[in-house]
Amino acid sequence: MQSSYPKLPENFLLGGAISSSQAEGAFDADGRGLETQDLRFFDAKWDRSTRDQHRNLNINLSEYQQALNSTKTENYPLRRGIDFYHQYPDDIKLLAASGLKIFRTSISWGRIYPNGDELEPNQAGLDYYRKLFETCHKYGMQVFVTILHYSVPVHLVEAYNGWQCRKMIDFYVKLAKTLFEQLGELVDYWLPFNEINASRFNPYNGVAIIRDNFKNEHDYLQASFQALHHQFVANARVIQLGHELLPGSKFGGMIARFTTYPATCKPADIFKAYTDENIKNYFYTDVEARGYYPTYIQKYFKQQQISIQTTPEDTKLLKENTVDFLSFSYYMSMIDTVDQEKYHSTSGNLVSGLKNPYLKTSEWGWQIDPEGLRTSLNSMYDRYQLPLFIAENGIGARDTLHNNTVEDDYRIDYIAAHLNEISKAIFEDGVPVIGYTLWGVIDIVSCGTLEMSKRYGIIYVDLDDAGHGTGKRYLKKSYYWIQQLLGTLKE
């Protein structure tokens, strides 16, 4: 276990993150509408192989229709979460007692506009988030809000085909405007879209489209990128509106960061890694931070015969309403090569990659690469010269509760190693890093595999993969380590 604490600036925002769909539960309470994440199926009886086969898969039409017709929570873990909706007062108090400085969560669109296209919002949903954010501030934690973390009202898929439809922009901007007007004074940082590159790597999560609705892969790809364009425009409009209604407010962009190394010094490998970094990562942040579609993506679109329907107004909006900071999730790195058959593949966040022989892996096959985080921070700051925020980082593990705690030294080592690399990026490299929010800071349902047993938190929640258990919260060893670390920042 790490014996010393990472050196961090006193004003560094070390905090924790969750999403509404993975934590809140209460999927049909107080007027909430059904959302796309509520439809994802899981069977706790599946063996490891079957679970891995279903990891973060795009939903098919048969599963979608079956879920629409079911009101149960048994096979839909994201409907029950950890009941954060009802237990948030105690959960926030526990998190704040660890010393965390900021709490990141997302808004359930269906709690505010149950169908997504109503004229008036659901007051019960607004009241819930007001009380939640006020509780955070009561205990001294800042609030970091993700407006859309994958899940959209199912009605928007049924009536408008998700983000393929340009009308989604107006519905989303209306949601944002409601949040700004009703809750704006309680939010310290805004993130319009979680991992906006999910549009390409998991279009059901990212842009609410279903693969089976398309006759071939080209049409599916075309729809994914057109839907993404609508999100880019919505992102710019929300930033424009937010800056008008909330002067001085901070809006960020976010991707799932796929840090990619060439497998060898073979020139072809180097160029392939460079190209894939552009397509998987920088395309999205180039649009959000620079305000235009870069040349390399135009080349890619031409190769793939992708044609984006856009307007001169879109071009102007993107250029004039770029982000104030950039954020990303960072869980692993990967390697790339033109000789892919020579390497084994390994799992990861949203996508799988080729296994780096120099790195260890987690229980779920994600490669552990703290130094890659420093590399990512440097490369992103060099490219954009904007403040950075690590919006997600953490390790999923099968924790064992014993004597009302978890001896999770492996989690402490993981967090400490990544914070040490952040420290080097700040103090040695001069990268302005605003903060770091530990993903799944309290145990929640895993987005990728829908398992409860894949735990990320510093607080243990007594629920199993089938949703059975007391739901009680227990403090892990990592909780006390975080508490002590944060105590050193005040010394």
N, C-alpha and C positions, 0 to 999 in steps of 0.2 A: 504493500500500500504506500501511496505517496506520503512522505514524512513532512514535507514543507508545503506551505500554501502559495499559490500563484500570486505574483505581484500584479495588482490592477489599480487603475486610477480610482481615487475616492469617489468620483462622480460616475463611475462605470455602472450601467444599469444591468446588474445581474438579477435575473428573474426567472419566471417559469411560464410555460405555454400549454394551452389545450385548444381543442376545437369544440364548438357547440355540439356537433353531431356525434362526437365520440364520448362526450362527458355528460351532457344534460339529461338524456333520457326524457321521460314525460312527453313522448312524441305526439300525444293527442290531448295534452292538458291546456286549459285556458285559451282555447280557440286556435291553437297551432295547426297549421296545415301540413299535410304529408309532403315529405321532401325526398329527393332522389336517393340520398344516403340511407333512408329508412327502408329501401327496397333491396338492399344487398343481403344475400342469403348465406347462412353459415350453419353447419351441423357440428355440434361438439363431439359427435361420435366419429367424425372423420379421423383417419390416421394421419401421420405426419406427411406422408407422400401426397395424399389427397389435399391436405391443407395447403401444401406448397404449390400444387397444381392450380389451386383457386386463388393464389396470392394476387390481390389487387387486380383481378381480371376485370375486363370490361363486361358489363352485364349483357346477357342476350335477351331477345324478345320474350322467350318462354319464361325465363326467370322473372323478367320485368312484370309480365301479366300475372303470374302466380303471386308475386309480392303485392301487386295492386289489390288483389282480391282477398288478401289475408289481413286480419286485424291483430294477429298474435305477435308476441315479442320473442317467443321461444327460439325461432331460427333467424331472428333479425336483431342482432346484438346492439346495433346502432340506435334502435328504438328505445332501449333501456339504459344504455350507457352506464354511468355509476350514480345516477340520480343526483347529479350536481345541481339540477334545477331546484330541488328542494333542500339540498344539504349545503349549498354554497356558503351560508353564513359561517358555519363551523369550518368548512374547508378553507375559506379565505383567511379566517383567523389563524388556522394552523400554518398556512403558507407564510403569512406575514410574520408570525412568531419566529420563523427561521431567519428572518432578516431580509428576505427577497425585496428588491426595490421596484419591480415592475411585474405586472401580470398581463399576459397576452391571451385573449380569447377571441372567438368569432361570433358573429351575429347569426342566429337562425332566421333566415329570410321568412320562413313560414310562420314564425312567431309574430312578425311585424305585419306582413301581408300574407295571410294564409294561402291564397291562390297565386299571389305574386302580381296580380294586375288589378286589385281592388282600388277604389277611389280613396278610401279612408283606411288608416292603419288600425291594427288591433291594439287597443290601449293596454291590455293585460301584458302583451309582449314588451311594450315600451316600459311599463312599470317594472317588470322583472329586471331588465338591463339597467334601468336607473338605480334600483336598489343594489344590484350587484356592483356597479361601478362606485356608488357611494360607499359601499362596504370596503372596497379596495382603498379608497382615499382615507376612510376612517382609520385604517390600520397603517397608513403611510406608504401604500404601494401606488405607483403610477399605473395608468391603464393604456394598453396597446391593443387596438381593435382591428381585427381582420373583418372587413365587411362581407366578403364572400370566401368561405373555405369549402369549396367544392359543391355543397348541397344547395339545390334550388327547389322551389315548390314544384311538385309533380305536375300541377296544372299547366305550368309553363312549358313542360315537355309535351303534354297531351295536346295543348291548343296551339303552340307556336314552334314545336320541334327544337326547343332549347335555344342555345346561343347561335344556331344557324340563322335564326330570324333576327333581323335588324331591330324589330320592336323591343327585343330584350334590353337594348341600350336604355330606352326610356323607362322601362320598368325598374331597372337597376338604379338609374340615376334618381328616380323617385324614392326608392328605398334609402339611398344615401342622403338625399335632401332631408328626409324625415329624421334620420339619425342625427344629422348636423343640427337641425333645429331643436330637436327634443333632448339630445344627449351630448351635444357638442362640447359643452363646458366641462364635461367629466372625462373627456378622452385626451390623452397626451400625445399619442402617435396613432396615425391611421395607415392601414394597409388595405387598399381596395381589393386586391386579389391574392389569395394564397397560391404559391407555386404556379404561376401563370403558364409555365411550360408544360404543365400536366395536360393542356389541350392537345398536345401532340402525342404524349406517352400514355395517357389514360383518358381518352376523350369523354368517357361517361362521367368520370369525376370532374374533369376539367371544364368541359363545355356542354355537358348534359345531352350527348347524342349517343345513339345505340347502333352498333356495327351492323346488325341484321337489317337495318332500314336501307342499306345501300347495296347495289347490285355487284359492285366490285371494289377493290382496294383503292383504286384511283379516286372514285367518287367519295369514299370515306375520308381519304386524305384531303381532298378538296374541301369537303364540308368542315373538317377539323380546322383548317387554316382560315376559312371564311369566318367561322365562329370565333376563332382567336382574334381576327381583325375587329370584330364587334366588341370583344373585350378590351382591346387596345383603345378603341374610341371611347368606350364607357369609362375606362380608367382615366383618360385625359379629361373627359367632361366632369368627372367627379373631382379631380384635382382642381380644375378651374372653379367649380362651384364651391368646393371646400375652402379655397383661398379667399373667395369672395365673402362667404358667410362666416368663416372662422379665421380672421386675420392672424397670421403668425403660426397657423397650424402646420404640422409636418406630415407629408404624405410620402410613403415609400413604395418601391416596387419589390417583388420577390420572385425568385425562382427556386426550384429544387436544383441545387448545385451538383453537377456531375463532373467533378474534377478528373481530367483524363490525361494520362501520361503515355507517350509512345513506348511500346514494349521493348524496342531496341533503338539504337542510333541509326538504323537504316533510314535513309531519307524518305522513303515511301511511308514508313511508319510515322515519322515525325509529321509529315504533311497530313496523313489521315487523322492523327490525334488533333492537329491544329484545326482541320476542317470540322471534325465532330464537335470540338469545343464551341466553335461558332454556331453550328446548327442546334446543338443541345442547350447551350447556355447563353451565349452572347447575343444571338438574334433578339431574344426577348428583352434583355436589359438594354441593348442598343436602341430599341424602339422606345422603351420607357424613359431612358435617361438622355438619349441623343435626339429623339423625336422623329426618326424616319426609318424606313426599311433599308438596311444596308445592301451594298452591291452583291455580296455573296449569297444573300437569300433570294435576290432576284434571279441569280444564276440557278440556284436550286429549284425555284419555282418553274423556271423554263425547262429544266431537265425533267421535272416531274409532271409537266403540263398542268401546273396549278395557275389559276387565274383568279385574283382577288378583286371582288367588286368593291370599289372605293369611290370617294368623292373628293373634290378640291377642299371642301370644308373639313373632311377627315384629316387631310394632309396638314392643314393649318392648325387644327386642334392638337394633333400629335406634336407638332413642332413647338407650339407655344405653351404646352402644359406638361412639362416633364417632371419627374419625381424629385423630391427634396433629399432623399437618401435611398440607398439600396440595401435590401436584405436578402437572405437566402437560408435555406435549410442545408445542413451539411452533416451527412452521416457516414460517407464512405468515398473512396476514389476508385478509379478503374484504369485499365490499360487498354491501348488500342493498337491494332496492327493490321497489315494487309494479309498476314498469314494466320488467320484466326483459328484454323484447325489445329494449330500447334499448342493452343492454350485451353485451359478449362474455364468454363463460365462460373460465375458466382452471383448470388442474389444481391439486391439493393433496393433503394427507395425509388419507386416508380419503374425503374428499368434494371435489367441485369447487365453485368459487364464481364470482362475477362479478368481472371484472377491474377493478381500481382503476387509473385512468389516471395516477395520481401515483407508482406503484411500478414498479420493475424486476422482471424475473422470471428465475428460474434456467433452465438448459437444459431442464428438465422442466416449465417453466411455472408453478412455484411462486413466488408473489409475495414479494419480499424486503422485510420491514418491521420493522427493528429497533425503531423507536419504538413499534410495536404491542406489543412485549414489555413495555416500561415501562407502557404503558396497562393491559395484562393483569394485571401484578403489582399495580398500584394498585387496580384494580377488585376483584380477588380478595381482597386483604387488607382493603379497606374492607368487603367483604361478610362475611368470616369471622373476621377477627382471629386468624388462625393463621399460623405460619411457612410459608414457601413454598419449593419446590425445583423448579428447571427440570430435569426428568428427561430431556428430549431437546431438542436443537437442533442444527442442522447444515445443510450444503448438499451436495446430491448433484451431482457434476460428473464429466465425462469427463476423467480425469487422464491425462497422458502421461508415462511413465517415460523419463527421459533422463539418462545418466551416473549411474545408480543413485539417482536422486532425482526428485522432482516439484516443479516451480516453481509451487506453488499459491497465489500471492498473492491470488487471488479468495477462497480459503477463509480466509486470514488476515484479509482485510478483513471478511468475513462474521462471523467469530467476534468480532473486535475490536469491530465495530459493535454486536453484541448484548450483549457484556459491558459496553460503555460505557453502554448503557441500563439494564442491571442495576445498575451503579455509581450511576447517578442515582437509581434507585428506592430504593437502600439509603441513600445519604448525603444526598440532597436531599429524598426523600419519606418516609423513615423506615420503609420496608417491610423486615421481617425475612426475608431470603432466605438459606436455609441453604447452598445450593450450586447447581451447574450441571454436568450431565454431558453432554458432547459426544456426539451420537448417531453410532454407527458409528465409534467412535474408532479402530478398525482396520478396514480395508475388509472388508465382509461382503456377503452376498447381499441385495439390496434386497427389503424385504417387499412393497412396492407392485407393482413391475414384475418382480421375480425376476431382475433383471439384476445382474451383477457390475460392469458398466461404469459403473453409477451409484454413484460412490464418495463416501464421506463421511469417511473416516479421515484421521488424521495419519500413519498407517503404510500404505504401499502393499503389497498382496498380489498377487503375480504369478499371477493366474488370470483367464481370460476368461469370457465369458458361457456358454460350453459346458463350463466347468470345466477347460479346458486351460491348462497353464502349470507353472512350477516350484513354485509355492506359496511362494516365498521372500518375505521381508519386507524392505521398503526404507523408510527414513525420509524423509518429505516435508519441504519447507521449513517447513510449518506445525508440524511436530513441534518443530523448533528454536525457532520463535517461542513456542510454548506453554512450552517449557523456560525460555526467557528471561523470559517473563511471570511464571511461578511463582517464578523467582529474585528478582524484584523484591518479591514479597510477604514475603520473608525479610529484606529490607534494613531 
